[in-house]
Amino acid sequence: MANEVEIEIKILKEGDEIIGLWENRILIRHKDGDAEFFILSIDENGYPRLSNKTWKITKGDGEIHIKRKVENKNKGSKGGNPPKVITF
């Protein structure tokens, strides 16, 4: 069929492995042992898109840390400290 397409999602780095795959989430274990959820959505054309937010799972004591990714200085960025959330 001429309408078929192949979609390739390039998010693995050397030593990474997929340990979970759900409807719109991919869980990857990194070489260092940390894991990261990548979230997929479908755009208006029916193509998958990766969210610019990921959920990284690391060693810790039940804390959640949220930090803003640093943007390129040429693009400009609105300042302020990102929120820090700690839960138990």
N, CA, C and O of each residue as an XYZ file, in Angstrom:
352
protein
N       0.829     -1.198      0.000
C       0.000      0.000      0.000
C       0.869      1.255      0.000
O       1.839      1.341      0.753
N       0.533      2.196     -0.817
C       1.320      3.420     -0.950
C       1.148      4.358      0.234
O       2.001      5.220      0.444
N       0.084      4.230      1.016
C      -0.184      5.144      2.124
C       0.544      4.765      3.411
O       0.496      5.520      4.382
N       1.210      3.626      3.442
C       1.884      3.200      4.651
C       3.148      4.016      4.874
O       3.862      4.350      3.928
N       3.413      4.330      6.132
C       4.626      5.051      6.490
C       5.331      4.299      7.607
O       4.702      3.566      8.370
N       6.619      4.485      7.693
C       7.401      3.924      8.789
C       7.859      5.079      9.655
O       8.429      6.049      9.154
N       7.616      4.982     10.943
C       7.987      6.040     11.870
C       9.089      5.514     12.768
O       8.966      4.431     13.342
N      10.158      6.272     12.890
C      11.297      5.887     13.705
C      11.480      6.944     14.787
O      11.586      8.134     14.490
N      11.516      6.503     16.044
C      11.688      7.415     17.179
C      13.107      7.214     17.701
O      13.424      6.164     18.261
N      13.952      8.210     17.518
C      15.365      8.100     17.868
C      15.625      8.782     19.203
O      15.933      9.973     19.248
N      15.501      8.027     20.290
C      15.740      8.588     21.619
C      16.729      7.760     22.430
O      17.142      8.185     23.509
N      17.117      6.592     21.936
C      18.040      5.740     22.687
C      19.481      6.192     22.473
O      19.888      6.560     21.371
N      20.228      6.150     23.557
C      21.662      6.411     23.492
C      22.375      5.091     23.757
O      21.747      4.126     24.194
N      23.662      5.038     23.500
C      24.450      3.832     23.714
C      24.249      3.323     25.143
O      24.446      4.069     26.102
N      23.862      2.068     25.285
C      23.663      1.463     26.600
C      22.238      1.572     27.129
O      21.917      0.943     28.137
N      21.368      2.355     26.478
C      19.972      2.483     26.898
C      19.173      1.260     26.467
O      19.518      0.584     25.497
N      18.090      0.985     27.209
C      17.170     -0.067     26.784
C      15.742      0.312     27.156
O      15.500      0.962     28.173
N      14.821     -0.098     26.333
C      13.404      0.141     26.601
C      12.952     -0.911     27.603
O      13.117     -2.109     27.372
N      12.374     -0.455     28.731
C      11.896     -1.400     29.735
C      10.383     -1.336     29.905
O       9.812     -2.125     30.658
N       9.736     -0.415     29.218
C       8.287     -0.324     29.276
C       7.761      0.475     28.104
O       8.365      1.458     27.675
N       6.630      0.036     27.598
C       6.008      0.728     26.470
C       4.502      0.675     26.670
O       3.910     -0.403     26.726
N       3.891      1.844     26.777
C       2.461      1.954     26.960
C       1.889      2.781     25.827
O       2.621      3.219     24.939
N       0.614      2.990     25.855
C      -0.098      3.703     24.794
C       0.591      4.995     24.371
O       0.776      5.229     23.177
N       0.976      5.839     25.332
C       1.609      7.111     24.963
C       2.889      7.383     25.758
O       3.344      8.524     25.829
N       3.463      6.348     26.350
C       4.681      6.526     27.148
C       5.698      5.436     26.820
O       5.347      4.288     26.547
N       6.965      5.834     26.857
C       8.075      4.902     26.684
C       8.976      5.075     27.904
O       9.384      6.192     28.221
N       9.285      3.977     28.588
C      10.180      4.025     29.735
C      11.520      3.431     29.321
O      11.599      2.287     28.872
N      12.567      4.228     29.480
C      13.909      3.828     29.064
C      14.828      3.799     30.282
O      14.842      4.729     31.088
N      15.596      2.715     30.400
C      16.636      2.648     31.429
C      17.939      3.074     30.781
O      18.377      2.506     29.781
N      18.549      4.095     31.382
C      19.824      4.599     30.865
C      20.979      3.751     31.381
O      20.834      2.985     32.334
N      22.096      3.901     30.748
C      23.304      3.154     31.079
C      23.687      3.314     32.559
O      24.191      2.376     33.177
N      23.444      4.513     33.126
C      23.803      4.771     34.524
C      22.800      4.213     35.528
O      22.985      4.376     36.734
N      21.727      3.549     35.048
C      20.724      2.957     35.935
C      19.495      3.812     36.130
O      18.465      3.297     36.565
N      19.557      5.109     35.825
C      18.380      5.971     35.909
C      17.394      5.564     34.828
O      17.774      4.956     33.828
N      16.139      5.897     35.030
C      15.111      5.614     34.037
C      14.422      6.923     33.671
O      14.441      7.880     34.444
N      13.813      6.959     32.486
C      13.170      8.190     32.027
C      11.937      7.853     31.197
O      11.992      7.036     30.278
N      10.811      8.506     31.544
C       9.582      8.392     30.758
C       9.593      9.435     29.662
O       9.805     10.618     29.931
N       9.369      9.018     28.446
C       9.153      9.922     27.324
C       7.675      9.845     26.983
O       7.110      8.754     26.901
N       7.048     10.991     26.786
C       5.612     11.048     26.547
C       5.351     11.422     25.090
O       5.890     12.404     24.579
N       4.523     10.628     24.439
C       4.184     10.838     23.037
C       2.775     11.398     22.910
O       1.900     11.094     23.722
N       2.566     12.202     21.904
C       1.220     12.649     21.550
C       1.101     12.557     20.031
O       2.101     12.436     19.324
N      -0.101     12.614     19.557
C      -0.355     12.552     18.110
C      -0.796     13.937     17.653
O      -1.731     14.506     18.215
N      -0.128     14.482     16.637
C      -0.479     15.818     16.155
C      -1.694     15.769     15.225
O      -2.257     14.703     14.976
N      -2.080     16.922     14.726
C      -3.276     17.040     13.889
C      -3.173     16.266     12.571
O      -4.188     15.999     11.928
N      -1.945     15.906     12.170
C      -1.745     15.129     10.948
C      -1.631     13.626     11.205
O      -1.438     12.839     10.278
N      -1.753     13.239     12.481
C      -1.681     11.830     12.826
C      -0.271     11.324     13.066
O      -0.059     10.113     13.140
N       0.707     12.230     13.190
C       2.086     11.823     13.420
C       2.440     11.951     14.901
O       1.953     12.857     15.577
N       3.281     11.052     15.405
C       3.672     11.129     16.819
C       4.634     12.280     17.072
O       5.461     12.616     16.225
N       4.514     12.872     18.236
C       5.404     13.946     18.670
C       5.861     13.627     20.088
O       5.076     13.141     20.902
N       7.127     13.900     20.383
C       7.641     13.751     21.742
C       7.374     15.030     22.517
O       7.617     16.130     22.022
N       6.877     14.878     23.724
C       6.673     16.026     24.598
C       8.025     16.604     24.972
O       9.016     15.874     25.012
N       8.086     17.889     25.245
C       9.350     18.490     25.667
C       9.597     18.266     27.153
O      10.608     18.717     27.691
N       8.680     17.573     27.817
C       8.841     17.228     29.226
C       9.064     15.723     29.336
O       8.367     14.935     28.696
N      10.032     15.334     30.146
C      10.241     13.929     30.452
C      10.198     13.769     31.959
O      10.366     14.738     32.699
N       9.975     12.565     32.405
C       9.990     12.266     33.826
C      11.176     11.357     34.076
O      11.188     10.219     33.606
N      12.174     11.836     34.806
C      13.385     11.067     35.064
C      13.293     10.461     36.458
O      12.915     11.140     37.413
N      13.634      9.197     36.571
C      13.569      8.480     37.836
C      14.991      8.135     38.245
O      15.696      7.422     37.531
N      15.410      8.647     39.406
C      16.765      8.443     39.898
C      16.704      7.954     41.347
O      15.624      7.842     41.926
N      17.856      7.670     41.916
C      17.919      7.288     43.328
C      17.612      8.509     44.182
O      17.958      9.633     43.819
N      16.957      8.282     45.327
C      16.633      9.398     46.209
C      15.788      8.943     47.371
O      15.564      7.749     47.570
N      15.318      9.916     48.141
C      14.539      9.642     49.349
C      13.089     10.100     49.212
O      12.552     10.711     50.136
N      12.456      9.821     48.097
C      11.051     10.191     47.916
C      10.853     11.664     47.631
O       9.847     12.239     48.045
N      11.778     12.283     46.942
C      11.684     13.701     46.619
C      11.388     13.871     45.141
O      11.746     13.029     44.318
N      10.730     14.970     44.820
C      10.522     15.358     43.430
C      11.159     16.726     43.236
O      10.835     17.668     43.960
N      12.050     16.844     42.281
C      12.708     18.115     41.974
C      12.292     18.526     40.565
O      12.334     17.720     39.635
N      11.902     19.754     40.420
C      11.503     20.278     39.121
C      12.446     21.424     38.786
O      12.631     22.345     39.581
N      13.041     21.357     37.600
C      13.896     22.464     37.191
C      13.628     22.790     35.739
O      13.304     21.918     34.933
N      13.767     24.038     35.431
C      13.547     24.531     34.083
C      14.810     24.290     33.271
O      15.917     24.569     33.732
N      14.640     23.772     32.067
C      15.790     23.583     31.196
C      16.286     24.943     30.745
O      15.491     25.842     30.470
N      17.589     25.092     30.670
C      18.187     26.362     30.258
C      18.001     26.528     28.764
O      18.337     25.643     27.977
N      17.458     27.682     28.384
C      17.249     27.969     26.969
C      18.458     28.686     26.403
O      19.254     29.269     27.139
N      18.581     28.636     25.113
C      19.641     29.333     24.415
C      19.507     30.826     24.695
O      18.414     31.376     24.566
N      20.589     31.489     25.075
C      20.534     32.913     25.414
C      20.060     33.777     24.254
O      19.484     34.842     24.476
N      20.293     33.340     23.026
C      19.855     34.127     21.874
C      18.337     34.176     21.768
O      17.783     35.142     21.243
N      17.660     33.140     22.265
C      16.204     33.105     22.193
C      15.575     33.942     23.293
O      14.429     34.375     23.174
N      16.320     34.169     24.355
C      15.772     34.886     25.489
C      14.947     33.947     26.343
O      14.416     32.947     25.858
N      14.845     34.274     27.600
C      14.056     33.439     28.481
C      13.552     34.275     29.628
O      14.226     35.196     30.088
N      12.387     33.955     30.078
C      11.824     34.665     31.209
C      12.383     34.021     32.465
O      12.348     32.800     32.619
N      12.894     34.848     33.353
C      13.635     34.353     34.505
C      12.785     33.834     35.630
O      11.630     33.450     35.448
N      13.382     33.832     36.788
C      12.730     33.302     37.964
C      13.232     31.901     38.255
O      13.643     31.164     37.359
N      13.190     31.558     39.520
C      13.609     30.220     39.898
C      12.461     29.247     39.676
O      11.305     29.574     39.945
N      12.773     28.066     39.190
C      11.728     27.068     39.002
C      11.245     26.561     40.348
O      11.986     26.632     41.328
N      10.034     26.057     40.422
C       9.551     25.536     41.702
C      10.299     24.258     42.068
O      10.720     23.500     41.194
N      10.455     24.033     43.351
C      11.057     22.806     43.851
C      10.010     22.130     44.718
O       9.540     22.709     45.697
N       9.652     20.932     44.370
C       8.609     20.226     45.101
C       9.227     19.003     45.749
O       9.893     18.210     45.083
N       9.011     18.850     47.035
C       9.509     17.672     47.746
C       8.304     16.989     48.387
O       7.528     17.616     49.107
N       8.164     15.693     48.113
C       7.060     14.936     48.696
C       7.606     13.709     49.407
O       8.725     13.271     49.137
N       6.825     13.165     50.304
C       7.217     11.950     51.026
C       6.150     10.898     50.902
O       6.298      9.802     51.443
